[in-house]
Amino acid sequence: MGRVPNKTMNSFASLTGTLRSKLLRAHYGKRYVSSNWTKSKNIHMISVKKQPTTNASALIGMPRVFRTITCLMLLVLASCSTLQDPQRSRNIAMAEDLFDKVNSADPYTAQDLLHPDFSFMYMSQLPISDVNYNRDTFFTVWLPTVGSLAPKGIVFETVGTIADNHGVALIRTGDAEGINGEYDNAYVFIFKMKDGKIHSIEEYNSDLLTATRLYNNKLVPSN
């Protein structure tokens, strides 16, 4: 690209300086002093001296036109954030809705959220782990098993979510009482979605805590 002649740059600087002068004078009144183009650093310097003025917008730190532009930009950014990844938001809501319905008086209301090929698996080293529960046995086998181990129930709280258009990871804490004392475990539930339904769930937690608080297992030091 060729170099712009100094004469052209000087004309451009003069034009931009004139426009900025008019804009600043309109909003700052007599406070405006000068607008100079610093050739050595290519920086447009603005000098403003603090003097009383009757211009209302000068009483506010930012000129009205700049405030308007800033507000419009913030509104656009907020709209983009709200409209971004609607499927991601739906996936999070569906995962949360599943737990709400499972813990309701009629857990079977959650079945409508599950894909026909749904599978659930508890990922640990316990006897109840690595068993594939389907859309029916999740309700008839898995939930009664959890209920027998924690008969007073488990109070869950979601403390974090990681999600995209294909699935959700819910990070949760639990508050419960086991047969061997307090059972406050930490959980990660991995949801995968398909055709607008929950296709699979994998549950991760401290199986060591599960084994010692929900079962009669004890920790024995190794030799």
N, C-alpha and C positions, 0 to 999 in steps of 0.2 A: 504494500500500500504506500502511495507517495506521501511525502510530508506536506502538511498544510502550510501555506505561506503565512509569514508573520502578519501581513496586512489583513488576511482573512481572519486570523485569530483575534487581532485587535478589534476588528469590526464586530465579531461575535461577542467578545468580552464587553464591548460598549453596549450592544443591544441587550444582553442579559443583565448588565448592570442597570440599564435604564428601566427594564421591566421590574426588576427586583426593587429598585428605588421607589417606583410608583406603588407597588404592593405594600411595602413596609411603611411608606408615608401614609397610606390610606388607613393602616391599622395601628400605627404607633404615633401618628401625629408628629409633633415637634421633637420627640425624643430621637428621631432618626437623624443621623449626621452624615454618614458617607457609606458608599459601597464600592470597594476597590478590588480589582483583579490582581492577585499576586502572581506574576509570571513565573517566578523562580520555582514555586511549589504548586502552581496551578490550583490555588485555593481562593475561593471567593470570600473575602473578608468583609464582615459587616460590623460597623461601629455604631453603638447605641449609647447615648448618654441619658442618665436618669433625671428627668425633669417632670414636673407636674403636667398632666394633660387631661383634657376633658373627654378624650376618646374612651368609651366604655370598655371596648375590647382590650384596651391597653392595661386595664386594671386586672385582667386575667392573664396568667402567664403565657398563654398561647393565643394567637389571633383567631378570630372566629372562623375564617375560611379553613385554617389548619385544623381547628377543633372538629369542624364538620367532616373534613376528609378523614381524620383519624377515627371518628365514630363510625363512619361508613366502612372503613377497613376492618374495624373490630367486629361489626355486624356480619360482614362477609366471612371472616374467619370463624365466627361462632356458628354461622349457618353451615359452613363446610364441615366443622367438627360434628355437628348434630346429624348431618346427612351421611357422614362417612360410615361405610361398612354396616348397613342396616342388618345384614344377615348375621354378623357377629353379635349384635345386640340381641337379636332374636334367639340365637343359640344360648347365650347366657341366661336369658329369661326362661327358656325351656328347661335348662338344667336346674335352675332354682325352683321352678314350678314342680318338677318331679319330686324333689325332696319335700316340698310343702304338702303335696298330695299323699306321698308315702306316709308322712307323719300325721295325716288327718284321720278322722274316724273311719273313713273308707279308703284304704290304700289302693284299692283296685281302680279308683278314678285316674290313677297315674298311668294305667295301661294304655290309654289312648295316645299317650306321648311316645310310645315305644314302636319301633319299626317291627314288621312281621318277623324279620330275621334277627331280632334283638338278642344280645348276649351280655351277661354280667360275669365278671371273674374277680375274686379276691386274691390279690397277688401277695403271697407270703409263703412261709414254710410250715404252716399249721395244717392239721387234717382237713379243715374246711376250705383250704385254699386250692387254687388251680382246678377248680370245678367250674364247668361252663353251665351257667344257669340261663335258661331261655326266657321267653316272654311270659311263660306260665310258671315255671319253677322258681323264678325270681320272687314271686308272691307266695307260692305254696311251700317252698323249702327255705330259701335264703332269709326272708324277713322273719319267719318264725324262729329260725336258728339264732338270729341276732337278738330277738325278743327273749329267748330263753337264757342267753348269756348276760343280758343286761335288762332284767325284768322291769326296772323302773324307767327304762328308756334312756336315750342319749339326746342331750340338747346340743344341737349343732349351731355353729356360727361360721359364716363365710368370711374369711379374712383376706382373700385375694382371688383374682381371676386372671387367667391367660386364655385368650380366645382368638379365633379367626373364623373364616367362613365355613370351615369344615369341622370344627370341634371346640371344646372348652375344657380347661383344667380348672376345677374348683379347689381352692386351698381352704381347708376348714379345720376348726378345732371342735373337740367334743367334751362334754361334761357329763359324767355318768358315775354310777356306783357298780362295781363288780363284786363277785363273791369273795374276793380277797382284798377289797378296799377300793379307794378312789381310782377311777379309770378315766383319766383326762388325756386322751390320745390326740395326735395330730394326723390329718388325712389329706390326701390328694386324690380326687376323683377325675379320671380322664374320660371325657365324653367324646364320642365320634358320631357325627350326624350324617344322615343319608335320606334323601327324598323328604326333607322337612321333618324327619322324626329322629329320635335317639336310637342309633344303630348299635352302639356298644358302650359299656362302662367298665373301666378297670379301677379298682380301689386299692390304694396303697396307704399303709400306716405302720406304726411300730408293732410288728408281730411279737416282739419280745415283751412289750407291755401287755398285749392281748393275752399271751400265754401265761403270764404271772398273775394278772388281775382277773381275767375271765375264766381261766382254767386253774387247776391245782398244781401247775408246774412250778418248780422252784429252781433258782439259779444255783448251780453247784460249781465251785472253783475247779478248774482243770488242774491236773497234777503236772 
